[in-house]
Amino acid sequence: MKKLTLLLLAIASLPFAPARAELQGAWISSVHNINWPSKQGLPAAAQKAEAVRLLDAARAAGLNAVMLQVRPESDALYQSRLEPWSRFLTGTQGSSPGYDPLEFFIAEASKRGLEVHAWINPYRAAANTSHPRAAGHISRRYPQYAYRIGTVLWMDPGSPQVRAHINSVVRDIATRYDIAGVHLDDYFYPYPTPKGGLPNFPDDKTYSAYRAAGGTLSKPDWRRQNVNALISELARTVRTARPGLRFGVSPFGIYTKGAPADVKAGVDQYHQLFADPLAWMRNGWVDYLSPQLYWREGGPQSFSSLLRWWRSPAANPRGVPIVPGVAVDRMASHGWGSDEIARQLRIEKSTTPRPSGGFLLWNIGPVAKNTKSVLPLIRSN
């Protein structure tokens, strides 16, 4: 047992996966049917046809990977014994679509030279609490750790049982599917309200149990420790389930106020989201980070300033690959021109230190639609 423990610790201490092709990909979002499938209840053949169109677009853009959201609300877009089928497939949580979407995506992506990374949301239990949840859903198994925040149902990061369940889900995916990696998004604790205040997250009982067991951390530090525990545990899970898989996280693009000094911070990730991506890099828990740099170049949250900071030795002494998230969707939502996307992709390639680079596009939709003729610009950059 002692030898096994030492082996697991050694694996977890690896800085990141072996060098390979730069990660140049796009997110395919299933929550709210943002990207795929386009709506709930489509026949399997129509879902498959949509998937093929998205993968064809990724290939045409010269990408080499897609981040497929397979767990949008503690559910599954794949055959699972641990969690129910996602309602975003059929309209009813727990109802089978008649095939295995993740298996289909992997097979079709392989034909096009694309990797599939399994993207999971760790703590969202329901994107809208008005929709019924299946009997085996995590919120039914652990109702004492399921909290309603606005219209969203959130599982408590401070619960060891919840973290253990997430690890079991990730191990199941990593061992049964030929994925290239596991990817987490930025939702750990809820974002601030539109007025800037923190929502009431009712984890007093969980925190009291921690204190009663001898814990001495303040509540904010305890919350950050909870997130750190999940990241470190998942790193161990991914690397032991199948060595060689990439494990990465896409955190909010600004770490905290004053980091860097020339950027204006609205959301303070460290103090408001209780996430500490610098700790994840410095401890070697992640193979890459994809901070969401969803701002224009040259503005108060300048793309280049943020990217330089994330890649700097001060923030990233181990040289963990920083693969910035680039907001191609803002060509529609914020009136960006495709030249802004081309500019950011050029900046990514020229920003050092860069032991390994790349980018992730939020999201595949504008690529598939070739919004503002962006597809050839992505390919050429």
C-alpha positions in Angstrom: 0.0 0.0 0.0 2.9 2.4 0.9 4.5 1.7 -2.5 1.2 2.5 -4.3 0.9 5.7 -2.4 4.4 6.8 -3.3 3.7 5.9 -6.9 0.5 8.0 -7.0 2.3 11.0 -5.4 5.1 10.7 -8.0 2.6 10.7 -10.9 0.7 13.6 -9.5 3.9 15.7 -9.2 4.6 15.5 -13.0 4.6 19.1 -14.3 2.5 18.3 -17.4 2.0 15.8 -20.2 4.8 15.0 -22.7 5.4 17.5 -25.5 3.1 17.1 -28.4 1.4 19.2 -31.1 0.1 22.5 -29.9 -3.5 22.5 -28.8 -5.5 24.4 -31.4 -9.1 23.7 -30.7 -12.7 24.9 -30.1 -15.3 24.4 -27.5 -18.5 22.5 -28.5 -21.1 23.5 -25.9 -24.1 21.4 -25.1 -25.6 23.4 -22.2 -28.7 25.2 -23.3 -28.0 23.6 -26.7 -25.6 26.4 -27.5 -23.7 24.4 -30.2 -24.8 20.8 -30.2 -27.3 19.4 -30.6 -29.0 22.5 -31.9 -32.2 21.7 -30.0 -33.6 19.0 -27.8 -35.4 15.9 -29.2 -33.8 15.7 -32.6 -33.6 12.2 -34.1 -30.3 10.5 -33.7 -29.6 10.8 -37.4 -30.1 14.6 -37.3 -27.9 14.9 -34.2 -25.1 12.9 -35.9 -25.4 15.1 -39.1 -25.0 18.2 -37.0 -22.0 16.7 -35.2 -20.3 15.9 -38.5 -20.9 19.5 -39.8 -19.2 20.9 -36.7 -16.2 18.5 -37.0 -15.9 19.3 -40.7 -15.7 23.0 -39.8 -13.1 22.4 -37.2 -11.0 20.5 -39.7 -11.5 23.2 -42.4 -10.3 25.8 -39.9 -7.1 23.8 -39.4 -7.9 22.9 -35.8 -6.6 19.7 -34.2 -9.0 19.4 -31.2 -12.5 19.9 -29.9 -13.6 20.3 -26.3 -16.9 18.5 -26.2 -19.1 19.3 -23.2 -20.2 15.8 -22.0 -21.3 16.8 -18.5 -23.2 20.1 -18.6 -25.3 19.7 -15.5 -24.1 16.6 -13.6 -25.5 14.4 -16.4 -24.0 12.6 -19.4 -23.8 12.9 -23.2 -22.5 9.3 -23.2 -23.5 6.0 -21.8 -23.0 6.2 -18.0 -23.8 4.0 -15.0 -23.1 6.9 -12.7 -25.2 9.8 -14.1 -28.4 10.1 -16.2 -28.5 11.0 -19.9 -28.6 14.7 -20.5 -31.9 16.4 -21.2 -30.2 18.5 -23.8 -30.2 15.4 -26.0 -33.8 14.3 -25.8 -35.6 16.9 -23.7 -35.9 14.5 -20.7 -33.1 13.8 -18.3 -32.4 10.1 -18.2 -33.9 9.3 -21.6 -31.5 7.6 -24.0 -30.9 9.2 -27.5 -30.5 5.7 -28.9 -26.7 5.9 -29.5 -23.6 7.0 -27.6 -22.8 10.6 -28.7 -19.3 10.7 -27.2 -18.4 7.5 -28.9 -19.7 8.9 -32.2 -17.8 12.1 -31.8 -14.6 10.3 -31.1 -14.9 8.0 -34.2 -15.8 10.9 -36.5 -13.1 13.2 -35.1 -10.5 10.5 -35.6 -11.4 10.4 -39.3 -10.6 14.1 -39.5 -7.4 14.1 -37.5 -9.1 15.7 -34.5 -8.7 15.0 -30.8 -11.7 14.9 -28.5 -11.3 16.2 -25.0 -14.1 15.5 -22.5 -15.2 18.8 -21.1 -17.1 18.6 -17.8 -18.7 21.2 -15.5 -17.8 20.0 -12.0 -20.5 21.6 -9.7 -23.5 22.7 -11.8 -26.4 20.3 -10.9 -29.1 22.0 -13.0 -28.9 25.0 -15.3 -32.5 25.7 -14.5 -34.1 24.3 -11.4 -37.6 24.2 -13.1 -36.6 21.2 -15.1 -37.1 17.7 -13.4 -34.1 15.7 -12.5 -33.8 11.9 -12.8 -33.9 9.7 -9.7 -30.2 8.9 -9.8 -29.0 12.4 -10.2 -26.3 13.7 -7.8 -28.7 16.3 -6.4 -31.1 13.4 -5.4 -28.3 11.4 -3.9 -26.9 14.3 -1.9 -29.7 16.8 -1.5 -28.0 18.3 1.6 -25.2 19.6 -0.6 -27.4 20.9 -3.5 -28.0 24.7 -3.3 -30.3 26.8 -5.4 -28.5 30.0 -6.5 -31.0 32.0 -8.5 -32.3 29.6 -11.1 -29.2 27.4 -11.0 -28.7 24.3 -8.7 -25.1 24.1 -7.4 -23.3 21.3 -5.6 -21.1 22.2 -2.7 -17.4 22.1 -3.4 -16.8 21.6 0.3 -18.4 18.2 0.3 -15.9 15.2 0.1 -18.8 13.0 -1.2 -19.4 15.4 -4.1 -15.7 15.5 -5.0 -15.5 11.7 -4.8 -18.4 11.4 -7.2 -16.8 13.8 -9.7 -13.6 11.8 -9.6 -15.5 8.6 -10.2 -17.2 10.2 -13.2 -13.9 11.3 -14.7 -12.2 8.0 -14.1 -15.1 6.3 -15.8 -14.8 8.5 -18.9 -11.0 8.3 -19.0 -10.9 4.5 -18.8 -13.8 3.7 -21.2 -13.4 6.2 -24.0 -10.5 7.0 -26.3 -10.4 10.7 -25.4 -7.3 12.8 -25.6 -7.9 14.7 -22.4 -10.2 15.9 -19.6 -11.1 19.6 -19.5 -12.8 21.7 -16.8 -14.5 25.1 -17.3 -14.4 28.0 -14.8 -17.5 27.3 -12.6 -16.4 26.4 -9.1 -18.2 28.8 -6.8 -20.9 31.1 -8.3 -19.9 34.3 -10.1 -20.7 37.7 -8.4 -24.2 39.2 -9.0 -24.6 41.9 -11.7 -24.2 44.5 -8.9 -20.8 43.0 -8.0 -21.7 41.3 -4.7 -21.3 37.7 -3.9 -24.4 35.5 -4.0 -25.4 33.8 -0.7 -23.8 30.4 -1.0 -25.2 28.4 2.0 -22.2 26.3 2.9 -22.2 27.2 6.6 -22.9 23.6 7.7 -20.1 22.2 5.5 -17.7 24.8 6.8 -18.8 24.1 10.4 -18.1 20.4 9.9 -14.6 21.3 8.7 -14.0 23.4 11.7 -15.4 20.8 14.1 -12.9 18.3 12.6 -10.0 20.6 13.5 -9.8 22.8 10.5 -8.4 26.3 11.1 -8.6 28.0 7.7 -10.8 31.1 7.2 -13.9 30.5 5.1 -12.4 32.1 1.9 -9.2 30.1 2.3 -11.2 26.9 3.0 -13.2 27.5 -0.2 -10.0 27.9 -2.2 -8.7 24.7 -0.6 -11.8 22.9 -1.7 -11.2 23.8 -5.3 -7.5 23.0 -5.0 -8.4 19.6 -3.6 -10.7 18.9 -6.6 -8.0 19.9 -9.1 -5.2 17.9 -7.4 -7.5 14.8 -7.1 -8.6 15.0 -10.7 -5.0 15.3 -11.8 -4.2 12.1 -10.0 -7.3 10.4 -11.4 -6.6 11.4 -15.0 -3.0 10.4 -14.9 -3.6 7.1 -13.2 -6.6 6.2 -15.3 -4.7 6.5 -18.5 -1.2 8.0 -18.6 -0.7 10.4 -21.4 -4.1 12.1 -21.2 -4.0 15.9 -20.9 -5.7 17.5 -18.0 -6.5 21.2 -18.3 -8.7 23.9 -16.9 -10.2 27.1 -18.5 -10.3 29.6 -15.7 -11.6 33.2 -15.7 -9.1 35.4 -17.6 -8.1 37.7 -14.8 -6.4 36.2 -11.7 -7.0 39.1 -9.2 -6.9 42.9 -9.0 -3.4 44.2 -9.8 -2.3 41.0 -11.6 -1.3 42.4 -14.0 -1.1 46.0 -12.9 -2.2 47.5 -16.2 -5.4 45.6 -16.4 -8.7 46.6 -14.9 -10.3 43.8 -13.0 -14.1 43.5 -12.7 -14.4 40.0 -11.3 -11.7 39.0 -8.8 -11.1 35.3 -9.4 -9.0 34.7 -6.4 -11.2 36.5 -3.9 -14.7 36.1 -5.5 -14.6 32.8 -7.3 -12.2 31.2 -4.8 -10.1 29.7 -7.6 -6.3 29.8 -7.5 -5.0 28.8 -11.0 -1.4 29.8 -10.0 -1.4 27.1 -7.3 -2.6 24.6 -9.9 0.3 25.5 -12.2 3.0 25.7 -9.5 2.0 22.3 -8.0 2.0 20.7 -11.5 -1.6 19.6 -11.3 -2.5 20.8 -14.8 -1.0 20.1 -18.2 -2.1 23.4 -19.5 -4.4 26.3 -18.6 -6.7 28.1 -21.0 -7.6 31.4 -19.4 -10.6 33.0 -20.9 -9.1 36.2 -22.5 -12.4 37.4 -23.9 -11.4 41.0 -24.3 -10.1 43.2 -27.2 -6.5 44.0 -27.7 -5.5 47.3 -26.3 -8.5 47.9 -24.0 -8.6 48.0 -20.2 -8.4 44.2 -20.2 -5.9 44.0 -23.1 -5.5 40.5 -24.6 -1.7 40.9 -24.9 -1.2 42.2 -21.4 -3.1 39.3 -19.9 -1.4 36.7 -22.0 2.1 38.1 -21.1 1.2 37.9 -17.5 -0.1 34.3 -17.6 3.0 33.2 -19.4 5.4 35.2 -17.3 7.9 33.3 -15.1 6.5 35.2 -12.1 3.1 33.8 -12.5 4.1 30.5 -14.2 7.5 29.4 -13.1 7.1 25.9 -14.3 6.3 27.0 -17.9 3.0 25.3 -18.0 1.5 25.8 -21.5 -0.9 28.7 -21.6 -3.5 28.2 -24.3 -5.6 31.3 -24.3 -9.4 31.2 -24.9 -10.2 33.5 -27.8 -13.8 34.8 -28.0 -14.8 34.3 -31.7 -18.5 34.6 -30.5 -17.9 38.3 -29.8 -18.0 39.0 -33.6 -21.7 38.7 -33.2 -22.4 39.6 -29.6 -20.0 42.6 -29.4 -19.5 43.6 -33.0 -15.9 42.6 -33.3 -14.4 42.3 -36.7 -12.6 39.1 -37.8 -9.4 41.2 -37.9 -9.6 41.3 -34.1 -9.5 37.5 -34.0 -6.6 37.3 -36.5 -4.7 39.9 -34.4 -5.2 37.9 -31.2 -4.0 34.7 -32.9 -0.9 36.5 -34.1 -0.3 37.8 -30.6 -0.6 34.3 -29.2 2.2 33.1 -31.5 4.6 36.0 -30.7 4.1 36.1 -26.9 7.0 34.5 -25.0 8.0 32.5 -23.1 6.1 30.0 -25.1 7.4 26.4 -24.5 4.1 25.2 -26.0 1.3 27.4 -27.3 -2.0 27.2 -29.0 -5.5 28.5 -28.5 -9.1 27.5 -27.8 -12.0 29.2 -29.6 -15.2 30.1 -27.8 -17.1 28.6 -29.5 -17.4 26.4 -32.5 -20.6 28.2 -33.7 -18.9 31.1 -35.5 -16.4 28.8 -37.0 -19.1 26.5 -38.4 -21.0 29.5 -39.8 -17.8 31.2 -41.0 -19.0 34.4 -39.4 -17.4 37.4 -41.1 -15.2 35.1 -43.1 -13.3 34.1 -40.0 -12.6 30.5 -41.0 -9.7 31.1 -43.4 -8.2 33.7 -41.1 -8.1 31.0 -38.3 -6.5 28.5 -40.7 -3.9 30.9 -41.9 -2.9 32.0 -38.4 
